[in-house]
Amino acid sequence: MQKKTDYQTAEKYISDIPKFTSKNSLGHTRRFLELLGCGEGMFPARIIHVAGTNGKGSVCMYLQELLKSEGRRVGSFFSPHLVKMNERIRIDGKEVSDEEFIESFQAVQRTIERMKAEGLAHPTFFEFLFGMAMWTFKEKKVEDIVLETGLGGRLDATNVFRKPALTVITSISMDHMQYLGNTIAEIAGEKAGIIKEGVPLVYDGTQEESARVLREYAAKRHAPCREIGKNAYEILKITEKDIAFSSLNAYYENTVWTLANPGIYQAENAMLALTGMEILYGEDKHLLQWQKVLAQVHWEGRMEEILPNVFLDGAHNIGAIEAFSRTLKAQHTTGKRVILFSAVKDKEYEEMIRCLCSEVQADTYILTEIEDKRKTEIETLTRLFRTYTDQKVIPEPSLKKAFETALAEKGIEGRLYCLGSLYLAGMLEELLGRQISC
């Protein structure tokens, strides 16, 4: 194998593992990690485990940066990636290099030979990358590990640790119903599967149906819990560039927090992370330091301004689209609004479209297709948009041409919002030749 093609070979091997096959058992994943030398207790590190429908990546990012500010060496595992698989595995906020990626890939490959000898199944796509991450964290001697679940929680490969230091569950809405259930309560039950006996829990309490389920699960597991409800913070200011809020918790001493992100939902995500820090650090808090850290956090693909007045958002389910709509309403901006949209087939894309047309009311909707077999055909998207709005609808299958059209429609003073799919977000990042980093 030639060195310069090693990364491409590794990436192709992982990509060829079916992504949506039946999961291996958690017992299988535990044994996989043990053979890899990085099972629970095999090296010292605190585990912070984060699940939820929307916002879990943002909470992980905030926790990562806050823990770094405390002088901790932090390993983070994110899902999914936008452009390169390296994005999933980060040390102190920096994605691993191609060389480090290859080293962890080879370590997993060697372990698979040992698994075969025991009659164990090959790791799944997600399990393989999770193993690579854990091996990297062990090698880099991290002190804290921030884990974002991939799908659900109860059966997710990341749910192998029996005694994490903290669990966090973010907002819950309808998504992946074919795997997680057809009601909010059922989906919440799957997310609640990460709650462990006696381990502190921080959770989003703004949706009563899901909050009730999480409280019940926490009580059964004797897990002390902290709820972030609608009255936990107050929005002080929201602009096109940032948001400011204050906590109604005396612990924070009336500190005003600023985020370099205009998403109104990010205040709740930051509060979940801050409350987690409160649990981990108690009175040994550094509020001014945390304040500065949060004001500088950049999270790609989440209301990210990729060009002047061009925003990229990974909203890809109805809960996230509703949150996006609330953000635009709260900004009270004037001027032309253009939306570039695409979606995959297994999402509730008609509900997303209905919300965008009724709540956002853009001047122009540009529709395109993602480069994946799960894409929703542009004819379907066009028909639905024209059902729910009388505004201009422009279909353009080519993403490059669609983006150019959207920029032209936006003009100098308008705003363009690109959303509907994380695949779309990744394709746009790649189109613009952007390097993903923190």
N, C-alpha and C positions, 0 to 999 in steps of 0.2 A: 504494500500500500504506500503510495507516494505521500510524503508529509503534507504537501500543499493541498491534497485532496482529502486528507483525513477528516476534516470537519464536515465537508460535504457528504462523505460516506457515512459518517455517524448520524448526521441529520436525516439522511435518506432512510437509513435503517430504522430510526425511531419513527419517522413519518409513515413507514410502511406497516407499523404495528397498528392493527385496527383500533380506532379511537373509541368506538361506541359498541364494543362487545360486552359480554357479561363480565362483571367484576370478579376478580379473585377474592377469596375470603380474607378477612383481616388477619386471620391466623397465617395465611400464606404470606401476606405482606410483612408480618412480624418476623417470620422465619427468613424471608428474603433479606431484611435489614440485618438480622443477626449474622447471616452468612457474609454479608457485606462488611460486618464489623462496626455497624452504627445503629444497633438496636437500642431500645430504651435502657438507660443506665450504663451503656457501654462507653460513653464519654460524657463529661459533665457539661450540661447546658440547660438553661431554662427554656421550656416550650410555651409559647403563646399561640393558641389555636383559634382561628377566626373562621366563622361560617356566616351564611346569610345569602339572600338573593341578590341584593344590590348594596354596593358600598364596601364590601369586604376587602377588596384590593386597596381602596383608599385608606381604610382603617389600618391595614397592614403597613402601608407606606408611612402613615403618621407615626405608628408605633416604632417602626424601624428608625426613623429619624430622631424621635424622642429618646429612645434607648441609646442610640449613638451619642447623643449629647451628654449622656450620663457616663461616657467613657467605656461603654460596653462594646464588645466585638459582636456584631449582629449578622446572622445569616438569615436570609429571607427567601421564601419559596412562593412564587406568584403563579397564577393561572388565569387566563391563557397568556400567550405572548402575542405581540402585535406584528413584529417583523422577524426576529430571530429567536430561536429557542433559548439562547443564552439569557434572555431577559427574565426567564423564570427563576434563575438561581443567582442571588446577589450576596455579596459580602460587603458589609458596611455601605450598602446602597449602590455599589457598583456591580453591574452584571459581570459574570465570569468571562474571562477571555476565551478565545477559540481553543487555545492550548489547554486551559483548565477544563473546559468542556470535554475535550477529547480524553483527558486523563480520567475524568469521572465516568465517561462512557466506557472506557476500556476496563475500569474496575468493575462495572456492572456486568460487562461481557464475561469477565473471568468468573464472576459469581454465578452467572447463569449456567456455566458448566458444572459447578458444584450442585446447583439446584436440580439439574438433570439427573445427577447421580442419586438424588433423594426422591426422584419421581415427581418433582414439583413443576407446575405449569410455568410457562414463560411469563414474565411480568407484562401487564398491560401497558399501553402507551403512557398513561398517567403514572402508573406505578414505576415504570422504568425511569422517568424523569425525576420522580420523588426520590428514588434510590440514589440517583446521581447527585441530587441536592444534599441528601443526608451524608453521603460519603464526602462531599466537598466540605460540609460544615465540620465534620470530624477532622479532616485534614487541616483545615484552616483554624482549628481550635476556637470556634466561636463560643461565646458565653450565653447568648440568647438566640433562640430560633423562632422566627415569626412564620407561621404556616397558614397559608390560605387554602381552604378546602377547594377541591375541584368541582364536585357535584354533590349536592345534598350535605351530608355530614355523617350520619349513622354508619353508612357502609363505605364512606370515602376512604381511600388509602391512607390519608393523613391521620385518620382516627385510630391509630394503633397505640398511641401513648396513653397509659392508664393514669398518669399523674402529671399533667401539665401544670405550669404555675398559674395559668389564667386562661379562661375561655371567653370569647366575645362572639355575640350573634347580632348581626346587623339587620337592616330592614328585610322583611319577608314579603314577597308578592308572588303572583302566579307566573311560574316559569318551570320548564322541564317537567311538565305534568305527567308525561308518559313514564317518567322514572320516579317522581316524588309524590304524586297524589294529585287529586283534582280539587282540593279545597285548601284554603290558607291553613287550616288546622292540621291537615295531613302533611303539608309541606313543612310546617313548623315542627311537627313531630320528628321529621327526618333531620332537620337542622339541630334539634334538641339532642340528637344522638351524640353530640360532642361533649355534652355536659357530664362531668365526672364526679364521683363521690368526693364531697368536701372541697372541690376546687372552685374558687371564686368565679362568678359569671357576671359579665356586663352585657346587657342586651337592649335592643331598641324596643321601647314600650309604646310607640305611637300608634300601633295597630292592635286593638284590644284582643282580637281573635287569636293572633299569634302570641301576644304577650301572655295571655291566660295559659296557653299550652306550655310556654317556656317556664312560667312560674311553677306550674304543676310538676314539670320534670325536675326543676331545680330543688323543689321541696322533697321529692322522692329520693334525691341523691344527696340531700343535706348540703347543698352547694349554696353558700352565701351569695346573694345576687344584688346587683345594682341596676335599676331601670333608668334608662334615658327616655323620658316622656316628653310630651309637647311643651311642658312648662320648665324643662331643665335648663333652657337657655333663651336669650332674647336677641333677635337679629337687630343690630343697630344701624347697619348700612349695607347696601348691596349695589354694586356698580357693574359695568361690563367687564371689569378687570379683577375685582376682589370682593370680599365679604367680610364684615366685622360683626362680632357677636360677643355677648357677655354671658357668663354662667351664673345661674341663680343658686349656686352652691357656695357656702361660706369658705370652703376649702380653698377656693381660687381667689379669694380676697378682692372681688369685683374687678378682676383682671379683664381687660378687653383683648380679645383674640382676633387676629386678622389672618385670613387665608388668601393666598395668591391664586384664587379660583373663584369665579362668580357663581358656581353651583350652590343654590340655597341649601341643598341636601348635605353639602360638605360640612356645614356647622354641626349637624348631628353626628356625622362620621368622626369629626375631630373630638367631639364630646365623648364618644365611645372610647376613643384612644386615650384621651386625658383621664377619664375615669379609671381605665385600666392602669395608667401610670400611678394614679392615686392609690390604688390597691397594692401595687408593687412597691411603692416608695413611702407611703404613709406620710408622716410629718417631714421626712427628709426630701422635701420638694424644692424645686428650683424654677419657680414660676416665670421669672424674667427670661431665663434661659429657654424654657419651653415655649414661651411667647415668641421669641426670636426665631426659634426653629420652625414652628408652624407657619410663620409668615413667609418662609423661604421654600417650603415644600413644593416641588413641581411633580405632577403626576400625568404622564403622557396619556392622551386619549380620553381625558375626563375634563370636559369643557376647556380644552387646551387651545389657546390661541396660536394656531400654526402659521398664520399670516395675518397682517393687519385686518382686524374685523372679520376674520375667518376662524370659526371655532369647530373643533373636532371633539365629539362626545361619543363614548362607547355605549350609550343607551340602546339596549336591544331587547327589552321586554316592556310590558305595559307599565309596571311600577316605575321603571327608569324614565320612560317617556312622560309619565305624569309628573315626575319630579323635574324633568327638563322644562315642562310647560309652566310649572310653578315658578321656576327661576326666571323665565322670560317675563312672566306677569309681574314679578316683584321688581324687575329692573326699570320698568316704566320708560323704556327707550322709545325714541321716535325714529323714523326713517324706514327704508325698505328692508324687509326680511325675506331671505331666500333659504330654502331647505333642500339639501342634497340627501337623498334617502335610498337605502337598499335594505334587504332583510333576507333571512334564511327561512326555509319552508317550515321548520319545526317550531317557530315562534308564533305567538298570537299577533301576527302582523296586521290583520284587519283591525283589531282593537287599537293597535299602535297608530295606524293611519287615521282612524276615526278621531282619536285624541289630538293628533297633530293638526287635523283640519278644523276641529271645533274649538280647541283651546288655544292653539298658537296663532292660527289664521295668518299664515305667511302670504306674501304677495305672489311668490312663484315656488313651485315644487319641481325639482329636477330629480328624475328617477334613473337609477342605473342598476347594473347587475354585478354581483361579486363573482370572483373566479373560484367557484367551488360547486361541487355537484349538488349541494344543499341549497343553492340559490333559488330565490323566488323569481320566476320569469317576469321580465319587464312588462309583458302584456297584462299579467295579473295585477301588478302594482299600479299600472296606468288605469285600468278599469276601476279599481277600488278608489284611487284618489279622485277620479272624475265622478265617482258616486257620492263622495263626501264633501267635495268642494267645487265652487264655481271659479276659483282662482286659476291662474295659468298653471298647466301641468305639462312638463316637457320630458318625454322619455328619451334616454340616450344610453344604449347598452355599453358603450365604451366608457370606462371610468375616466380616462384622460379627457375625452371630449366632453363628458358630463361635467367634470370639474371646471374645464375652461368655460363652458356655457354658464355654469353657476356663477363664476367670477364676473362674467360679462353682465349677467342679470343683476348682480349685487351692485355693480358700479362703484364709485368712489366712496359714497357716504353710507351705503347699505351694509347689512351684516349677513354673513352666510354661516349656516349651521349644518354640519355634516354628521349624520347619525343613523341609527337603525340596526347596526351590526358591528361587532368587533372585527369581523373580516374586513368590512369597509374601512374601519379605522386603520387597520394594519396596511391595507392596500394604499391608502392615502399617504401614510407615513413613508411607505416605500417609494411611492410616486414622487414625493418631494425630496427623496434621498436623505431623510432625516436619520440620525443616529440616535437610538434609544439609550438614554442614560438618566441618572437622577441629578 
